[in-house]
Amino acid sequence: MPSTNRLFLLSGLVVLLVVLAIAFAPFAVSNGIRLWIWWAAKQEGFIASIDQIDASFLRPVVIRQLHVKSMRENALRVDLTATDVSVGLNFKHILLHMRGRIIHSLSIRELHVEVHRTNPNVRAITRRGWATLQRWLPEDLTIANSEMRVENGPTLILLRRGFLSASETEAGRFSAAEIMIASPWLRQTFSQLRGATHWEANRLTLGGLTLSRGLDLQSATADLSRLGKQRVGVQFDVDVFGGEIRGNISHEWRSQHSNWKIAGGASDISLAQTSDVFGFADRIDGLLHAANFTFRGNLAEPDRVTASLWTELTGPTWHNRTAEAIMVGAAVYNRKIELQQLYIRQKSNQFILSGEAAFPANASGWLSPDFRGNISASINQLGDFVGLFGASPDDFAGKITIEGAMDTRDRKFGGHLAVEGTSLTFFKTAVDTLSAKLNLKATELEIEQLDLKSKNDLLTAQGKVDISHEHNYSGTLDARADDLLDYFPSFRGPAGKRVNYVPVDVQATINSGKWDARGAIRVPDSSPISFTANFSLPIGTDWNAFQLSPLNVTFDFPSVFLAKAPQVFHPAIFQDGILSGSISLSETLQHPRIGGDVQLINGKLSGDGWTSFDFTEAGSRIVFAGNRASVEFLNLATKDVDLSLRGEIDFEDINDVTVRISGATPIFDLTSTQVDCVNKIKTVPVVLILAPAVAEFELRGGLFKSGWTANLHEATDFESLAISDPDGGARKFPLCLGTSPEEKTLLLGALPRSETGAETLRPKKQEKRR
């Protein structure tokens, strides 16, 4: 065959092949892409479905809708839907297997993505899949409208109406209607975001983005150049509330051990602006002057974690508490936390804590850390310093120094602490000097020495506190005070009025929480009031439990001259009189048994002070026997009336005490109307008796409670009436003594002090009763 014919035949064959390629290219490309996407997705555990593919010759491939979903529910759950996907393929690199990008342009009109990850140990895709993703990264990318939802454990990230364009040849842009981040540590929403993008060498840079007032993202670069080797990184530079944060985060999951690398620094960040933007309930002020942070490893593998932190706060203020500087330096390595320094400086106050702790094996280990360290403090203004931790600065004052060390290895406590203080105030109680030495042992806290001195008042104590499960404590206590009233301000007299000193001595021995105390109170010109007490007071006992615990208490007061004694009520009640007796209390406060007697002789009452009553004189003798007491006599007098009374007290339950008083001389109920509450009881003389006689006056209520009531029984033959109807013929008055400014008086009548004509005026019913 001539060469001319061969050339013609070869040219025709080439033309035929080109025509066939042009004719069948759309079919081959569309089906090839469909088959490849289906196969690649199945290899990674996904199901891919494609609605329609348009593959015109030498034109971008258009996928009308692509849906990718996870096949296994227990794996990483992905649900992706892309609409109108335009892919510009580089066939030269595909057919000839040349290095370079396979896709030169990718455009998506709508993209919806949902990612749920509940198990951090589940791998997303294989190493081969990550390499494929890197090869398919495009030169130009445009996503017109995107909606994304990413859940990783408790963390949620939402993106709404996002737009992204990125190109290697020109600047792109980014916008989002809303980005929300919700996690246990942060919950924030950013709206109407606008920024510029740059795409080069598989690195996407986003910059010029204003997140919120005072928070500007200067640049953030996502490094995808090593995506095929299962490593990504992010670098960012953010202007934050007058300062700056720079950081570098990379994550590598190529090997069996996932590894994070984090390094960052911050400087001159305003805490006040931070508080305003994030809407903290309590304003925070001050400056984060500098901070550096590094981390390498994975929190799921604490053996491989190393980290470091150093930060300095200048003038931090919160809850109206201010410090001049707070510095923290710490490092983590080999499952240990090294606290290089916690330093707090406030005016002339300084506190330093340093030490080392083992990294807990589980969450409960943080409650009993394995720590050993040193404490050093020099505090010249105690009130200001304790105010940093929530205490009231007005309750504390003075200077104090603390030096010591502690060790809690293997959950066994050890260490020592020495405390020295001068010119102190604790809860508004002055202490001239304080000296304490504490030893922390494996199962107990030993108080080697505790000495408090205030003027001539002394308190000395030694003891041990069991810090194991039982929390028992034992020791001795010896206290002496020149004036008991210094520690009980409610007993003080009116301002400007001198009150006699009342010295007191107390000694106590404690054994396993059981107290054996004794002491004496010396009232001026009176015999000493001696007392003993035996009771149990375990750590954590509240008032309700203490009322039900057994105790034995005795008081012996042969003669107390009330004119010199401290007054419990103000204005004062007693102006003069002699109080004597002996009381012993046993069993419990809730259901006490009391023995002994109390007698008041020549009691002179202050009418101005006892505003709820109008008595001026009083005398009585009460004899206690078990859960009852007999009022052998109770003589009361006003300026016009003398009353001679007797009665009994039932205190089987202190929450329901009953006091019954009856008169040896007649008493009459002159209250004409029923009052809702009685805050004053007044006795007046009567000559012409028209009111009913009061057979018994009864008070009922709880000893330590309000809500007492007074019952007036007016029956002529009370004993017979009580058998048939215990409440019959009684008028009931709630008591509100000293609580209401409006005077609500219970008016009683009695025969005048002069008995002239009294017998002729006494009612016949009363004669019969007598």
C-alpha positions in Angstrom: 0.0 0.0 0.0 1.4 3.3 -1.0 2.5 5.6 1.9 -0.1 8.2 0.9 -2.9 5.7 1.4 -1.5 4.6 4.8 -1.3 8.2 5.9 -4.9 8.9 4.8 -6.1 5.7 6.6 -4.3 6.6 9.8 -5.7 10.2 9.7 -9.2 8.8 9.2 -8.8 6.4 12.1 -7.6 9.3 14.4 -10.6 11.4 13.3 -12.9 8.5 13.9 -11.5 8.0 17.4 -11.8 11.7 18.2 -15.4 11.7 17.0 -16.2 8.6 19.0 -14.5 10.1 22.1 -16.6 13.3 21.7 -19.7 11.3 21.2 -19.3 8.9 24.0 -17.4 11.2 26.5 -20.5 12.5 28.4 -21.7 8.9 28.9 -18.3 7.6 29.9 -17.4 10.4 32.2 -20.7 10.6 33.9 -20.9 6.9 34.6 -17.3 6.7 35.5 -17.7 9.5 38.0 -20.8 7.9 39.4 -19.1 4.5 39.7 -16.0 6.0 41.3 -17.9 8.0 43.9 -20.0 5.0 44.8 -16.9 2.7 45.1 -14.8 5.3 47.1 -17.7 6.0 49.5 -18.3 2.3 50.1 -14.6 1.7 50.9 -14.9 4.3 53.7 -18.2 3.0 55.1 -20.6 5.5 53.4 -23.5 5.2 51.0 -23.4 7.6 48.1 -26.4 8.4 45.8 -26.3 10.7 42.8 -29.5 12.2 41.3 -28.1 13.2 37.8 -24.7 14.0 36.2 -24.2 16.3 33.2 -20.8 15.8 31.6 -20.6 17.8 28.4 -17.3 17.5 26.4 -14.6 19.9 27.6 -17.1 21.4 30.1 -17.3 21.1 33.9 -19.1 18.1 35.2 -22.4 19.1 36.9 -23.9 16.8 39.6 -27.5 17.9 40.3 -27.6 16.3 43.8 -25.1 14.3 45.8 -26.1 12.6 49.0 -23.6 10.8 51.2 -24.6 9.0 54.5 -22.9 6.7 57.0 -23.6 3.0 56.7 -22.8 2.1 60.4 -24.7 3.7 63.2 -22.0 3.1 65.8 -19.4 4.9 63.7 -18.9 8.5 62.9 -22.3 9.6 61.6 -22.2 11.9 58.5 -25.1 13.1 56.5 -24.0 15.3 53.5 -26.2 16.7 50.7 -24.8 18.9 47.9 -26.9 20.5 45.2 -25.7 21.7 41.8 -22.1 20.7 42.2 -19.9 21.9 39.3 -16.5 20.1 39.0 -13.9 21.2 36.6 -11.6 18.2 36.1 -8.0 18.2 35.0 -8.0 15.2 32.7 -4.3 15.4 31.9 -3.5 14.6 35.6 -6.2 12.0 35.7 -5.3 10.1 32.5 -1.5 10.4 32.7 -1.3 10.1 36.6 0.7 13.2 36.8 1.3 15.0 40.1 -0.8 18.0 40.7 -4.4 18.9 41.4 -7.1 16.7 39.8 -9.8 19.4 40.3 -9.1 22.9 39.1 -12.5 24.3 40.1 -15.3 23.3 42.4 -18.6 25.1 42.8 -21.6 24.1 45.1 -24.8 26.0 45.1 -26.2 24.5 48.3 -24.4 22.3 50.9 -26.0 20.7 54.0 -23.7 18.8 56.4 -24.4 17.0 59.7 -21.6 15.3 61.6 -22.2 13.4 64.9 -19.4 12.0 66.9 -20.0 10.3 70.3 -17.0 8.0 70.5 -13.7 9.8 70.1 -11.9 6.5 69.5 -13.8 5.8 66.2 -11.8 6.6 63.1 -13.6 8.8 60.6 -12.1 7.4 57.4 -9.0 5.4 56.4 -5.5 6.7 55.7 -6.1 6.1 52.0 -9.3 8.1 52.2 -7.5 11.1 53.7 -4.9 10.9 50.9 -7.7 10.9 48.3 -9.3 13.9 49.9 -6.0 15.8 49.7 -5.6 15.0 46.0 -9.1 16.2 45.3 -8.6 19.6 46.9 -9.4 22.1 44.1 -7.6 25.2 42.9 -10.7 27.3 43.1 -13.6 26.7 45.5 -17.0 28.4 45.8 -19.8 27.4 48.1 -22.8 29.7 47.7 -25.0 28.6 50.6 -24.0 26.2 53.3 -25.7 24.9 56.5 -23.5 22.8 58.9 -24.1 21.1 62.3 -21.2 19.4 64.0 -21.6 17.5 67.3 -18.6 16.1 69.1 -19.7 14.8 72.5 -21.0 17.8 74.5 -19.7 20.3 72.0 -22.0 21.7 69.3 -21.1 24.0 66.3 -23.7 25.5 64.0 -23.2 27.4 60.7 -26.1 29.1 59.0 -26.2 30.6 55.5 -22.4 30.5 55.0 -20.6 31.6 51.8 -17.0 30.8 50.9 -14.9 31.6 47.8 -11.2 30.8 47.7 -8.8 30.9 44.8 -5.0 30.5 44.3 -5.0 33.4 41.8 -7.2 36.0 43.5 -8.6 37.0 46.9 -11.8 35.4 48.0 -14.4 36.2 50.6 -16.3 34.5 53.5 -19.6 35.4 55.1 -22.0 33.8 57.5 -25.4 34.8 58.9 -24.6 33.0 62.2 -22.1 30.8 63.9 -22.9 29.3 67.3 -20.5 27.4 69.6 -21.9 25.6 72.6 -19.8 23.6 75.0 -19.4 23.0 78.8 -16.9 25.9 78.9 -18.2 28.3 76.3 -21.5 29.3 74.8 -21.4 32.1 72.2 -23.1 33.2 69.0 -21.5 35.3 66.3 -23.8 37.0 63.7 -23.3 38.7 60.3 -19.7 37.8 59.8 -17.7 39.2 56.8 -14.1 38.4 55.9 -11.5 37.8 53.2 -9.9 34.5 52.2 -6.7 33.3 50.5 -5.9 29.8 49.2 -2.4 28.8 48.5 -0.4 25.5 48.8 -3.4 23.8 50.4 -3.5 26.4 53.1 -6.7 28.4 53.6 -6.4 31.8 55.3 -9.3 33.7 56.7 -8.7 37.3 57.8 -10.2 40.7 58.6 -13.1 39.1 60.5 -15.0 41.1 63.2 -16.6 38.5 65.6 -18.0 40.9 68.1 -17.3 44.2 69.8 -13.6 44.1 70.9 -13.0 40.7 69.3 -11.4 40.8 65.8 -9.8 37.8 64.0 -6.8 39.3 62.2 -5.9 36.0 60.5 -6.6 32.2 60.9 -4.8 29.7 58.6 -6.0 26.1 58.3 -3.1 24.0 57.0 -4.4 21.0 54.9 -1.0 20.4 53.1 -0.5 17.2 55.2 -4.1 16.0 55.2 -3.0 12.8 53.4 -0.6 12.1 56.3 -3.5 12.6 58.7 -2.3 15.9 60.1 -4.0 19.3 60.1 -3.0 22.5 61.8 -4.5 25.9 62.6 -2.6 29.2 63.3 -4.5 32.2 64.5 -4.0 35.8 65.6 -6.9 37.5 67.4 -7.2 41.0 68.8 -9.1 40.5 72.1 -10.5 43.4 74.2 -7.5 45.7 73.9 -4.9 42.8 73.8 -3.9 40.0 71.6 -4.0 36.1 71.5 -1.7 34.1 69.2 -1.9 30.4 68.9 -0.9 27.3 66.9 -2.9 24.1 67.1 -2.1 20.9 65.2 -3.6 17.5 65.4 -2.1 14.2 64.2 -4.0 10.9 64.2 -1.8 8.8 61.8 -0.6 6.4 64.5 -2.6 4.6 67.1 -2.1 7.4 69.5 -3.9 10.6 68.6 -1.7 13.6 69.4 -2.5 17.3 69.9 0.1 20.1 69.9 -1.1 23.5 71.2 1.0 26.6 71.9 -0.3 30.0 72.5 0.3 33.3 74.2 -1.8 36.3 75.3 -1.0 39.8 76.4 -2.8 42.9 77.8 -6.4 41.7 77.7 -8.9 43.8 79.5 -11.0 41.7 81.9 -13.5 44.5 82.2 -14.3 44.4 78.5 -14.4 40.6 78.6 -17.0 40.8 81.4 -19.1 43.2 79.5 -19.1 41.3 76.2 -19.8 37.9 77.7 -22.4 39.3 80.1 -21.0 38.0 83.4 -23.5 38.5 86.3 -20.7 40.1 88.5 -18.4 42.6 86.9 -14.7 41.6 86.6 -12.0 44.2 86.2 -8.3 44.1 85.8 -5.8 43.1 83.1 -4.5 39.7 81.8 -1.0 41.1 81.5 0.7 38.1 80.0 0.1 34.4 79.6 1.8 31.4 77.8 0.4 27.9 77.4 1.7 24.7 75.8 0.1 21.3 75.5 1.2 18.1 73.8 -0.6 14.7 74.0 -4.2 13.5 74.4 -6.3 13.9 77.6 -7.5 10.3 77.0 -3.9 9.2 77.5 -2.6 11.2 80.5 0.7 9.2 80.6 1.7 10.9 77.4 0.6 14.4 78.2 3.0 17.3 78.8 1.8 20.9 79.4 2.8 24.2 80.9 1.0 27.4 81.9 2.3 30.7 83.1 0.0 33.7 83.6 0.0 37.1 85.3 -3.1 39.1 86.2 -2.7 42.7 87.1 -5.3 44.4 89.4 -8.0 41.7 89.1 -11.3 42.7 90.7 -14.4 40.5 91.2 -17.3 40.7 93.7 -15.7 44.0 95.0 -12.5 42.1 95.8 -9.2 43.4 94.5 -5.7 42.1 94.4 -2.7 43.9 92.9 -1.3 40.9 91.2 -1.9 37.1 90.8 0.7 34.9 89.1 0.3 31.2 88.4 3.0 28.9 87.0 2.4 25.2 86.5 3.6 22.2 84.5 2.3 18.7 83.7 4.6 15.8 82.9 4.9 12.1 83.8 1.4 12.1 85.3 2.5 14.9 87.7 1.3 18.4 88.2 4.0 20.8 89.3 2.7 24.0 90.8 5.8 26.1 90.4 4.1 29.1 92.1 0.8 30.5 93.0 1.5 34.1 94.1 -1.0 36.6 95.4 -0.1 40.2 96.2 -2.5 42.6 97.7 -1.1 45.9 99.0 1.2 44.7 101.9 -0.2 41.1 101.8 1.6 38.3 100.1 0.7 34.6 99.8 2.9 31.9 98.1 2.0 28.3 97.4 4.2 25.8 95.5 4.3 22.1 95.3 3.7 18.9 93.3 0.8 16.6 92.8 0.2 13.3 91.1 -2.3 13.4 88.2 -5.5 11.6 89.4 -6.3 8.3 87.8 -10.0 9.1 87.6 -12.4 12.0 88.2 -13.0 11.2 91.9 -9.2 11.5 92.5 -9.5 15.3 92.2 -11.4 15.2 95.6 -8.4 13.7 97.4 -5.3 14.9 95.5 -1.9 13.5 96.1 -0.1 16.8 96.9 3.0 18.0 98.7 4.1 21.5 98.9 5.0 24.6 100.8 3.0 27.5 102.1 4.3 31.0 103.0 2.2 34.0 103.8 2.9 37.5 105.2 -0.4 39.2 105.7 -0.5 42.7 107.3 -4.1 43.5 106.5 -6.1 40.4 107.3 -9.5 41.9 106.6 -8.6 42.8 103.0 -7.0 39.4 102.4 -9.9 37.3 103.6 -12.2 39.5 101.5 -10.7 38.0 98.4 -12.3 34.6 99.4 -15.8 35.9 100.2 -15.5 36.7 104.0 -16.6 40.1 105.3 -13.5 42.4 105.7 -15.1 44.2 108.6 -15.0 41.0 110.7 -11.2 40.5 110.4 -8.2 42.7 111.0 -4.5 42.5 112.1 -1.2 40.9 111.0 -0.5 37.2 110.6 2.3 35.1 109.2 2.0 31.5 108.1 4.9 29.0 107.3 4.5 25.4 106.7 4.5 22.3 104.4 2.0 19.6 103.6 2.1 16.1 102.1 -0.9 14.0 101.1 0.9 11.1 99.2 -0.9 7.8 99.2 -3.9 9.5 100.8 -1.9 9.9 104.0 -1.7 13.4 105.3 1.5 14.8 106.7 3.1 18.2 107.3 3.3 21.1 109.7 2.0 24.6 109.9 3.1 27.5 112.2 0.9 30.6 112.6 1.8 33.8 114.4 -0.5 36.8 114.6 -0.7 40.2 116.4 -3.4 42.9 116.9 -6.0 40.5 115.3 -9.8 40.7 115.1 -11.8 37.6 114.4 -15.6 38.2 113.8 -15.2 41.6 115.6 -13.5 40.0 118.6 -10.1 41.5 119.4 -7.1 39.1 119.9 -3.8 40.7 120.9 -1.6 37.7 120.0 -2.1 34.3 118.3 0.3 31.4 118.3 -0.5 28.0 116.8 1.5 25.0 115.8 -0.4 22.3 113.8 0.9 18.9 112.7 -0.8 17.0 109.9 -0.4 13.3 110.3 -1.6 10.2 108.4 -5.0 10.0 110.1 -5.2 13.0 112.4 -4.7 16.7 112.8 -2.7 17.4 115.9 -3.0 20.9 117.5 0.3 20.9 119.3 -0.2 24.4 120.5 -2.9 27.1 120.3 -2.6 30.2 122.4 -4.9 33.2 122.2 -4.4 36.3 124.3 -6.6 39.5 124.5 -5.6 41.9 127.2 -5.7 39.6 130.3 -8.0 37.0 128.6 -6.3 33.8 127.7 -7.3 30.6 125.8 -5.0 27.6 125.6 -5.8 24.4 123.8 -4.2 21.2 122.7 -5.7 18.3 121.0 -6.2 15.9 118.1 -8.8 15.7 115.3 -9.3 12.4 113.5 -9.5 13.1 109.8 -10.4 9.5 108.9 -14.0 8.3 108.6 -15.1 8.8 112.3 -13.9 12.4 112.6 -13.5 12.2 116.4 -11.6 14.8 118.3 -10.0 15.0 121.8 -8.0 17.4 123.8 -8.1 20.0 126.6 -9.2 23.6 126.7 -8.5 26.2 129.3 -10.0 29.7 129.0 -10.1 32.8 131.3 -11.7 36.1 130.7 -11.9 39.3 132.8 -15.3 40.1 131.5 -17.8 37.7 130.1 -19.7 40.6 128.6 -16.9 41.2 126.1 -18.0 38.0 124.3 -21.7 38.4 124.7 -22.6 42.0 123.5 -26.3 41.4 124.1 -25.7 41.3 127.8 -24.1 44.7 127.9 -25.8 47.7 129.4 -27.0 50.8 127.5 -24.3 52.8 125.7 -22.5 55.1 128.0 -23.5 53.3 131.1 -20.8 51.4 133.0 -21.5 47.8 133.7 -19.5 45.8 136.3 -17.1 43.2 135.1 -18.1 39.6 135.2 -15.0 37.3 135.2 -15.3 33.7 134.0 -13.1 30.6 134.1 -13.7 27.5 131.9 -11.9 24.2 131.8 -12.8 21.4 129.5 -11.6 17.9 128.6 -12.7 16.3 125.4 -12.5 12.6 124.6 -13.9 11.3 121.3 -16.2 14.3 120.9 -17.5 14.0 124.5 -17.1 17.2 126.6 -16.5 17.3 130.3 -16.6 21.0 131.2 -16.6 23.0 134.4 -16.2 26.6 135.3 -17.3 29.5 137.4 -18.8 32.9 136.7 -18.2 35.6 139.3 -20.9 38.3 139.5 -19.8 41.3 141.6 -20.8 41.2 145.3 -22.3 37.7 144.7 -21.2 34.2 145.4 -19.7 32.4 142.3 -22.0 30.7 139.8 -20.4 27.3 139.4 -21.4 24.9 136.6 -20.5 21.6 135.1 -21.5 20.1 131.8 -21.2 16.7 130.2 -22.4 16.3 126.6 -21.5 14.8 123.2 -20.8 17.1 120.3 -19.6 15.2 117.2 -18.3 17.2 114.3 -21.2 18.2 112.0 -23.9 18.1 114.7 -26.7 20.6 114.1 -29.1 22.1 116.6 -31.8 19.6 116.0 -29.4 16.6 116.6 -28.0 18.3 119.7 -31.4 18.7 121.3 -31.8 14.9 121.1 -28.4 14.0 122.4 -27.9 13.1 126.1 -26.4 15.7 128.5 -25.9 16.5 132.1 -25.6 20.1 133.2 -25.6 21.6 136.8 -25.7 25.2 137.9 -25.2 26.3 141.5 -25.8 29.9 142.4 -26.1 30.4 146.2 -26.8 34.1 146.0 -26.7 36.4 143.0 -27.4 40.1 143.6 -29.3 41.2 140.5 -28.4 44.8 140.8 -24.8 43.9 139.9 -25.6 41.1 137.5 -25.5 41.5 133.7 -28.9 42.2 132.1 -30.1 39.8 129.4 -32.8 42.1 128.2 -32.5 45.8 127.3 -33.8 48.0 128.7 -33.0 46.2 132.0 -35.8 44.3 133.9 -34.3 43.8 137.3 -33.1 46.8 139.4 -32.5 44.8 142.6 -33.1 41.4 144.2 -31.4 38.2 145.2 -31.5 35.1 143.0 -30.5 31.8 144.5 -30.8 28.1 143.8 -29.4 25.0 142.3 -30.4 23.3 139.0 -29.5 20.0 137.5 -30.5 19.0 133.9 -30.3 15.5 132.5 -31.5 13.3 129.6 -32.0 15.6 126.5 -32.9 19.2 125.8 -35.9 18.0 123.8 -37.2 16.0 126.7 -35.3 17.2 129.8 -35.5 16.1 133.4 -34.7 18.9 135.8 -34.1 18.8 139.5 -33.5 21.6 142.0 -35.0 24.9 142.9 -34.8 28.6 142.1 -35.8 31.5 144.4 -36.2 35.2 143.9 -36.3 37.5 146.9 -37.1 41.2 146.9 -37.0 41.5 143.2 -37.4 45.1 142.0 -38.6 45.5 138.4 -38.1 48.4 136.1 -41.4 49.5 134.8 -39.7 51.4 132.0 -37.8 48.3 130.9 -40.5 45.7 131.1 -42.8 47.4 128.7 -45.1 44.4 128.2 -46.0 44.3 131.9 -46.6 46.9 134.7 -45.2 45.0 137.7 -42.7 46.8 140.0 -41.9 44.0 142.5 -41.6 40.3 142.3 -40.7 37.3 144.5 -41.0 33.6 143.7 -39.8 30.1 144.5 -39.9 27.3 141.8 -39.1 23.7 142.6 -38.2 21.3 139.7 -38.9 17.6 139.7 -38.4 15.6 136.5 -40.4 17.1 133.7 -42.5 19.3 135.9 -42.0 22.2 138.2 -44.1 23.6 141.0 -44.4 27.4 141.4 -44.8 27.4 145.2 -45.4 31.1 145.2 -45.3 34.0 142.8 -45.8 37.4 144.4 -46.2 40.3 142.0 -47.0 43.9 142.7 -47.9 47.1 140.8 -48.1 50.5 142.3 -51.8 49.8 143.2 -52.2 46.0 143.3 -50.6 43.0 145.1 -51.0 39.6 143.4 -50.3 36.3 145.2 -50.1 33.4 142.7 -49.1 29.8 142.5 -48.9 27.3 139.7 -47.1 24.5 137.9 -45.0 24.1 134.7 -45.1 21.1 132.3 -42.0 20.9 130.1 -42.0 17.2 129.1 -41.5 18.5 125.5 -39.7 21.9 125.2 -41.6 22.5 122.0 -44.9 22.3 123.9 -44.4 23.9 127.3 -47.5 24.6 129.5 -47.5 27.1 132.4 -50.6 27.2 134.6 -51.0 30.0 137.2 -53.8 30.5 139.6 -54.4 33.2 142.1 -54.5 33.0 145.9 -56.2 36.3 145.6 -59.0 36.9 143.0 -58.1 38.1 139.5 -60.8 39.4 137.0 -60.9 39.6 133.3 -61.6 43.2 132.3 -60.9 42.8 128.5 -64.2 43.7 126.9 -63.4 42.6 123.4 -61.5 39.8 121.7 -58.1 41.0 120.5 -56.2 39.2 117.7 -52.9 39.5 119.5 -51.8 40.6 123.0 -48.5 42.6 123.4 -49.2 44.1 126.8 -50.7 42.7 130.1 -51.9 45.3 132.5 -53.3 44.9 136.0 -55.6 47.6 137.5 -57.4 47.8 140.9 -61.2 47.2 140.9 -63.7 48.0 143.7 -67.0 47.3 142.1 -66.6 43.8 140.7 -68.8 43.1 137.6 -66.3 41.1 135.6 -65.9 37.3 135.8 -63.2 35.9 138.0 -60.2 34.1 136.4 -59.7 30.7 137.9 -56.5 29.9 136.0 -54.1 31.7 133.7 -52.4 29.3 131.2 -49.5 29.9 128.8 -48.6 27.5 126.0 -45.8 27.4 123.4 -42.3 26.2 122.4 -39.4 27.2 124.6 -37.3 28.5 121.7 -40.2 29.4 119.5 -42.7 32.2 119.0 -46.4 31.6 118.7 -47.2 31.4 122.5 -50.9 31.7 123.5 -52.6 32.8 126.8 -55.8 31.1 128.0 -58.0 32.6 130.7 -60.3 30.0 132.4 -63.2 31.8 133.9 -65.2 28.9 135.3 -66.3 29.1 139.0 -65.7 25.4 139.6 -62.7 24.8 137.4 -61.8 21.3 138.6 -65.2 19.9 137.7 -65.2 21.8 134.4 -61.8 20.5 133.5 -63.1 16.9 133.8 -66.0 17.5 131.5 -64.4 20.0 129.1 -60.8 21.0 129.4 -61.2 24.0 127.2 -64.6 25.0 128.4 -65.1 28.6 129.5 -61.6 29.7 128.3 -60.7 32.8 126.4 -57.7 32.4 124.1 -55.3 35.2 123.2 -52.2 34.8 120.9 -49.2 36.6 122.4 -47.0 38.9 120.4 -45.0 40.6 123.2 -42.7 43.3 121.9 -43.5 42.8 118.2 -46.4 45.2 117.4 -46.1 49.0 117.7 -49.9 49.2 118.3 -50.8 48.6 121.9 -53.1 45.5 122.3 -53.7 45.1 126.0 -55.0 42.2 128.0 -56.6 44.0 131.0 -56.8 42.2 134.3 -58.3 43.4 137.6 -57.5 42.7 141.2 -58.4 44.0 144.6 -56.6 47.2 145.5 -53.7 47.1 147.9 -55.9 48.5 150.7 -58.2 45.6 151.8 -60.8 47.9 153.4 -64.2 46.7 152.4 -62.7 43.9 150.3 -64.7 41.1 152.0 -68.0 42.8 151.4 -67.2 43.3 147.7 -66.0 39.7 147.1 -68.6 37.8 145.0 -70.5 35.0 146.6 -69.2 32.5 144.0 -65.7 33.4 145.0 -66.7 32.8 148.7 -68.0 29.4 147.8 -64.9 28.5 145.9 -62.8 29.5 149.0 
